[in-house]
Amino acid sequence: MRGRLLFALSAYAALALLVVGWGWLLTHPLEGAVDPVDDDISRWFAGERTSWLDPVAQAGTLLGETPVGLAAGAVVGIVAALLLRAFWPLLLVLLADVGNGGLYWLGSNADPRDRPPVHILDAGLVPTHSFPSGHVGTAVAVYGSSALLLALWLRSRGRSGGALRVLVVLLAAVPLFVALSRLYQGAHHLTDVGTSLVYGTLWLAAVLTLARPRPAPAEPAVPRSARGDEHTPVPHR
């Protein structure tokens, strides 16, 4: 257990350094090269806005809101713990969500970045907290964890198909939906949401390594001679 805890702490520290370092590159040495491309992409999304896509993007944003993520994560963790009859699923969701929140806080405060130069549909955002995307990080933690736990439960039940498998795919796709919604609303640049998708996935993998119990080692096979097989012939004397 100590080794896995050390691994998770080391992974988190490495991810924190990577996020802050990448954010510094985006806002300093690479700013002149990256910003024009990011801004063009943001303008393209803004130009594709329609009256029927606006509520779709609002729904995607809602899925990544912190209160919604916390509530959904709590429900998923409790239900998964009951179904798998273990405490670690709840720990998985909790650590994934809290850890992603910490990485977002570090990135947004260490590397202030202006929002895209388009009209932002999500009002009230901090103008310099474009990097990274907290909504996308929350979505990876909550819905990525949900997809993993559902897949593991299906595996434990020996199920390989059906509607629940489709649900696993849909849950895994929610973070991408949230990322597209944030781009559509003009809240983040492409590199902002892309960063959150990457660090969120890597942190979820590290948390899974920490929280999921290791399978019990298989007992070694006992030789026939040691089993005292009743059918073993006994020599006559």
Stockholm file with secondary structure:
# STOCKHOLM 1.0

chainA/1-237         MRGRLLFALSAYAALALLVVGWGWLLTHPLEGAVDPVDDDISRWFAGERTSWLDPVAQAGTLLGETPVGLAAGAVVGIVAALLLRAFWPLLLVLLADVGNGGLYWLGSNADPRDRPPVHILDAGLVPTHSFPSGHVGTAVAVYGSSALLLALWLRSRGRSGGALRVLVVLLAAVPLFVALSRLYQGAHHLTDVGTSLVYGTLWLAAVLTLARPRPAPAEPAVPRSARGDEHTPVPHR
#=GR chainA/1-237 SS CHHHHHHHHHHHHHHHHHHHHHHHHHHTTTHHHHHHHHHHHHHHHHHTCCTTHHHHHHHHHHHTCHHHHHHHHHHHHHHHHHHHTSSHHHHHHHHHHHHHHHHHHHHHHHSCBCCCSSCCSSTTCCTTBCSSCHHHHHHIIIIIHHHHHHHHHHHHTTCCCSHHHHHHHHHHHHHHHHHHHHHHHTSSCHHHHHHHHHHHHHHHHHHHHHHSCCCCCCCCCCCHHHHTCTTSCCCCC
#=GC SS_cons         CHHHHHHHHHHHHHHHHHHHHHHHHHHTTTHHHHHHHHHHHHHHHHHTCCTTHHHHHHHHHHHTCHHHHHHHHHHHHHHHHHHHTSSHHHHHHHHHHHHHHHHHHHHHHHSCBCCCSSCCSSTTCCTTBCSSCHHHHHHIIIIIHHHHHHHHHHHHTTCCCSHHHHHHHHHHHHHHHHHHHHHHHTSSCHHHHHHHHHHHHHHHHHHHHHHSCCCCCCCCCCCHHHHTCTTSCCCCC
//
